[in-house]
Amino acid sequence: MVPSPESVETLPGRVEARYWWPATVSARMEREGDDVRYEVAMADALPQRWFAVGEQAWLGVSAEGELSRIVARAPVPARERITLRLPAERYAASLSGGRFLHVELKPSGVAEGWPASAEAYRPDAWFEAARGNGSLTLGHGGVFETLLVHDVAERGMAGFNRDAPAVGAVEGWQDWPADLRGSWWCEQDR
């Protein structure tokens, strides 16, 4: 739901709203021609007031003063081929709530400039998935840093060769935005 222009108020400098937690939150992404619309519904109540946040984002507040919607619109990302390098380092992976996967490179050593430098953890590039359900962050030279995937589902075990030879790194490319899908399986299925 994108609010009609006549129903949108200009932010008066400060808007206050309540937000109850924990809460059921849902999000969706829809393509509208050359744009993508993102909507986060944070309450059952429909917005009674809309506030513009820039030219392509809106906050919806219910009659009870609850933050109920965040809506944003952006151009569809252009397809591009990105260089990707996966070094033979340590990786950490976590699955939250059985649906949210976070994979992160854990390089050895200390980041240059740590902890004072703001550059110490700044990614070189960030890419959103085609369906809006995740993202990929790359460091300098296309080195993998993080992968986030939402809506991970339980499926059968992925096929892979446990006896494959070890390499120092895997280098290649990926057309992006990509359609990210994640799966998990029980340890006893291995």
C-alpha positions, 0 to 999 in steps of 0.5 A, a space after each residue: 500500500 503506497 499512500 495517496 499524495 493527498 493523505 501524506 503529511 510532512 514530517 513535523 521534525 519529530 513524530 512519536 509512535 508506540 511499538 509493542 514488542 515482541 510483535 508479529 511483523 511481516 514484510 513483502 516486496 512487489 515489483 511495480 514496473 521499473 520500481 520495487 516496493 517494500 512494505 513492512 507491516 508492524 501492527 494489525 491496525 491500518 495507518 490513519 496518518 502517513 508521513 513522508 520520509 524523503 521522496 520514496 518512503 513513508 511511515 504509517 501511524 495508527 489511530 492509537 499512535 502505533 507505528 504500523 507500516 513502513 513503505 519504501 520504493 526504489 528502482 529495480 537494481 540493474 543486473 551486473 556480473 560481480 567478481 566473488 572470492 571465497 578465501 579458505 578461512 574460517 566461516 561462522 554460520 547461524 540459523 535463527 528461528 529456523 528461517 534466517 541464515 547468517 554466514 560470515 567470513 571470520 578472517 584470522 588476525 585483526 582488522 587494520 585500524 581496529 578499533 578506532 578506524 571507521 574503515 576497519 569494517 566498512 564493506 566494499 559492496 552490498 548487493 540485495 537479492 532479487 526477491 528481497 529476501 537476503 543480501 551479499 556483502 563483499 570486501 575489497 577485491 570481491 572477497 566474501 564477507 557476509 550472506 544473509 538469507 530469509 525464509 530458509 526452509 527445511 529440505 533434503 541434504 545438499 549434495 557435496 563431496 566431503 573428500 574434495 581437495 582443499 584449495 586456498 580460495 574459490 574465485 569466480 563471478 555471479 550475475 546479480 541480483 541473484 535469486 537466493 534460497 537457503 535450506 537446512 537439514 537435520 544432522 542425522 540426515 548427513 
